[in-house]
Amino acid sequence: MSEITNTPKEGELVVVTVTTVKQNGCYVKLDEFEGVEGFIFIGEIASGWVKNIRVFVREGQRLICKVMRTRKDGTSLELSLKSVSEERRRERLQEWKNEQRAHQLLKVLGEKVGWDEAEIKSSGEELTDAFGGLYTAFEEAAMNEGSLTDAGFEGDWLKEFIEMAIENIIPAFVEIRGVLTLSINDINGVEVIQKALLAAESLSSTEEEIEVSCHYNGAPEYRIELKAPDFKTAESIWENATKATLEHVIAAGGEATALRE
């Protein structure tokens, strides 16, 4: 069997459809990666003892799973269902639904402007590469009519694309929450932690519609919440905010960890 190069990375969340349910687990196909299959061992279906696997999964069911291990040829993956929180499951499923909708909109656009299937496919790939996702391209066009031109796109189809985006896309905010565990045995420890949390909150931007806030949970835990206009930005802000906070505390001789919900 030839090696498949377009495969998800370990730790990535993927959308799958259950194809066969066995006593020791279930086989699935990856909806976004053609020719790639996966297996969820019964121990990765749910936390605790699974008496009847069909209570949790069934043929034809769509799931969000985490990639645990990948074969060298990329054709088969070991997946986990229980490792995905409910919040992350909802976010990833909505992201997948948005991409499906965006592809349908692009198909309608292609029919309007006279593109063949190859042109629709190549345009979709170019927009995805430029914006990190096809739905994100529609979102950007809905919020800023010059975004496509700024990204280097040109042609008569731009007007139709923008109109379709404005009519069909309602930009939604993405929220990420987590817990910071911060401790430091120092006379100025409270001040160090306050400055560390302010370092995260300083990434807030009214202009870019980014909001980062930190709240006291009860020592040594602090809750961090962020809101951003899209998944890509939210992920980037989460990485930068937690990195800034942890580095500040650790540099002062303390201990710090971040756990995403």
C-alpha positions in Angstrom: 0.0 0.0 0.0 1.4 3.5 -0.9 2.2 5.9 1.8 -0.4 8.6 2.5 1.2 12.0 3.1 -1.9 14.0 4.1 -2.5 12.7 7.6 -3.3 14.4 10.9 -0.6 14.8 13.6 -0.5 13.1 17.0 -2.5 15.1 19.4 -4.7 16.6 16.7 -8.5 16.5 17.0 -10.2 14.8 14.0 -13.7 14.3 12.8 -14.5 10.6 12.2 -17.5 8.4 11.3 -17.9 5.0 12.9 -17.8 2.2 10.3 -17.7 -1.0 12.4 -18.2 -1.7 16.1 -16.4 -4.6 17.7 -16.3 -5.9 21.2 -12.8 -4.5 21.8 -13.3 -1.1 20.1 -14.5 0.4 16.8 -13.2 1.2 13.4 -13.7 4.7 11.9 -12.9 6.6 8.8 -11.5 10.1 9.0 -13.9 12.5 7.3 -11.3 15.1 6.4 -8.5 12.7 5.3 -9.3 10.5 2.3 -8.1 6.9 2.6 -7.2 7.2 6.3 -8.8 4.9 8.9 -8.6 4.7 12.6 -9.4 2.4 15.6 -10.6 3.4 19.0 -9.8 0.7 21.6 -12.5 0.1 24.2 -10.3 1.6 26.9 -10.3 4.9 24.9 -14.0 5.0 24.4 -15.0 6.3 27.9 -13.6 6.8 31.4 -14.2 3.8 33.6 -15.4 0.3 32.7 -17.4 0.0 29.4 -19.8 -2.9 29.8 -21.5 -2.4 26.5 -19.6 -0.5 23.8 -22.7 0.1 21.8 -24.1 2.3 24.5 -21.3 4.8 23.6 -20.8 4.3 19.8 -22.8 3.0 16.8 -22.2 2.6 13.1 -22.7 5.8 11.2 -22.1 8.0 14.2 -19.9 11.1 13.8 -17.3 11.6 16.6 -14.5 13.9 17.5 -11.4 12.0 18.5 -7.8 12.7 19.5 -5.0 11.2 17.5 -2.9 9.1 19.9 -0.6 7.2 17.5 0.0 7.0 13.7 1.3 4.2 11.6 4.4 5.0 9.5 2.5 4.7 6.2 -0.2 7.1 7.5 -3.1 4.7 6.6 -4.3 3.9 10.1 -4.4 5.7 13.4 -5.0 4.9 17.1 -7.6 7.3 18.4 -9.1 8.3 21.7 -12.7 9.4 22.3 -12.5 9.9 26.1 -9.5 12.3 25.8 -11.7 15.0 24.2 -13.6 17.4 26.6 -17.1 18.3 25.8 -16.1 21.9 25.1 -13.4 20.9 22.7 -15.8 18.4 21.0 -18.4 21.1 20.4 -15.8 23.6 19.1 -14.2 21.0 16.7 -17.5 19.8 15.4 -18.7 23.3 14.8 -15.4 24.1 13.0 -16.0 21.0 10.7 -19.6 22.0 10.1 -18.5 25.5 9.2 -16.0 24.2 6.7 -18.6 22.0 5.1 -20.9 25.0 4.7 -18.1 27.0 3.2 -17.4 24.4 0.6 -21.1 24.4 -0.3 -21.1 28.2 -0.7 -17.9 28.0 -2.8 -19.7 25.5 -5.1 -22.6 27.8 -5.5 -20.2 30.7 -6.2 -18.4 28.6 -8.8 -21.6 27.8 -10.6 -22.5 31.5 -10.7 -19.1 32.6 -12.1 -18.7 29.7 -14.5 -16.0 27.7 -12.8 -15.6 24.0 -13.5 -14.9 21.5 -10.6 -11.1 21.8 -10.9 -11.3 25.6 -10.6 -13.6 25.3 -7.6 -11.2 22.9 -5.9 -8.1 24.9 -6.7 -9.7 28.2 -5.5 -10.8 26.5 -2.3 -7.3 25.3 -1.7 -5.8 28.7 -2.4 -8.2 30.4 0.0 -7.6 27.8 2.7 -3.9 28.3 2.4 -4.2 32.1 2.6 -6.6 32.2 5.5 -6.1 29.0 7.4 -9.5 27.7 6.4 -12.2 28.2 3.8 -14.8 29.3 6.3 -12.3 31.8 7.7 -11.9 33.3 4.3 -15.7 33.9 4.1 -15.6 35.3 7.6 -12.8 37.7 6.8 -14.6 38.8 3.6 -17.8 39.4 5.6 -16.0 41.6 8.1 -13.6 43.3 5.8 -14.4 43.6 2.1 -10.7 44.3 1.3 -9.3 41.2 2.9 -9.2 39.1 -0.2 -7.5 41.8 -2.2 -5.0 42.3 0.6 -4.3 38.6 0.5 -3.4 38.8 -3.2 -6.6 37.6 -4.8 -8.1 39.3 -7.8 -10.8 38.8 -10.5 -14.5 39.5 -11.1 -15.5 36.7 -8.8 -14.4 38.7 -5.7 -17.6 40.8 -5.8 -19.8 37.7 -5.8 -17.7 36.1 -3.0 -18.0 39.1 -0.8 -21.7 39.4 -1.4 -22.2 35.7 -0.6 -20.1 36.1 2.6 -22.1 39.1 3.8 -25.4 37.3 3.2 -24.5 34.0 4.7 -21.8 34.3 7.3 -22.3 35.7 10.8 -18.8 36.0 12.3 -18.8 34.2 15.7 -16.4 34.5 18.6 -14.4 31.6 19.8 -13.9 31.1 23.5 -11.1 29.2 25.3 -11.0 28.6 29.0 -8.3 27.1 31.2 -6.7 27.0 34.7 -3.3 28.4 35.6 -1.6 26.9 38.7 0.8 29.5 40.0 2.9 29.4 43.1 6.0 31.1 44.4 7.6 31.1 47.8 8.8 34.7 47.9 8.0 37.8 50.0 6.9 39.5 46.7 5.0 36.4 45.5 1.6 38.1 45.2 3.1 41.0 43.1 4.9 38.5 40.8 1.7 36.6 40.2 -0.3 39.8 39.6 2.2 40.9 37.0 2.2 37.5 35.4 -1.6 37.6 35.0 -1.4 41.1 33.7 1.0 39.9 31.0 -1.7 37.6 29.8 -4.4 40.2 29.9 -2.2 42.7 28.1 -2.8 40.7 24.9 -6.4 42.0 24.8 -7.1 44.2 21.8 -10.4 46.1 21.2 -9.4 46.8 17.6 -8.8 43.1 16.9 -11.7 42.0 19.1 -9.5 39.9 21.4 -10.4 39.7 25.1 -8.2 38.0 27.8 -9.2 37.9 31.4 -7.9 36.2 34.5 -9.8 35.4 37.7 -8.8 34.1 41.2 -10.1 30.6 41.7 -8.5 29.9 45.0 -4.7 29.6 45.5 -2.8 28.4 43.7 -5.3 28.3 40.9 -6.4 31.1 38.6 -8.9 30.9 35.8 -8.0 32.3 32.4 -10.7 33.0 29.8 -10.1 34.4 26.3 -12.4 35.4 23.4 -11.2 35.9 19.8 -13.0 36.2 16.4 -11.7 32.9 15.0 -10.2 29.6 16.0 -6.7 30.4 14.6 -6.5 33.6 16.5 -7.8 32.0 19.7 -5.3 29.2 19.6 -2.4 31.7 19.0 -3.6 34.0 21.9 -3.9 31.0 24.2 -0.3 29.9 23.5 1.1 33.4 23.9 -1.0 34.3 27.0 -0.1 31.1 28.9 3.6 31.3 27.8 3.9 34.9 29.0 2.3 34.1 32.4 4.3 30.9 33.0 7.6 32.4 32.0 7.1 35.3 34.3 6.5 33.2 37.4 9.2 30.6 36.6 11.8 33.4 36.0 11.0 34.7 39.5 11.7 31.3 41.0 8.2 30.0 41.1 6.3 27.0 39.7 3.6 27.4 37.0 1.5 25.2 34.8 -1.5 25.8 32.4 -4.3 23.3 31.8 -6.9 24.0 29.0 -10.4 22.9 29.6 
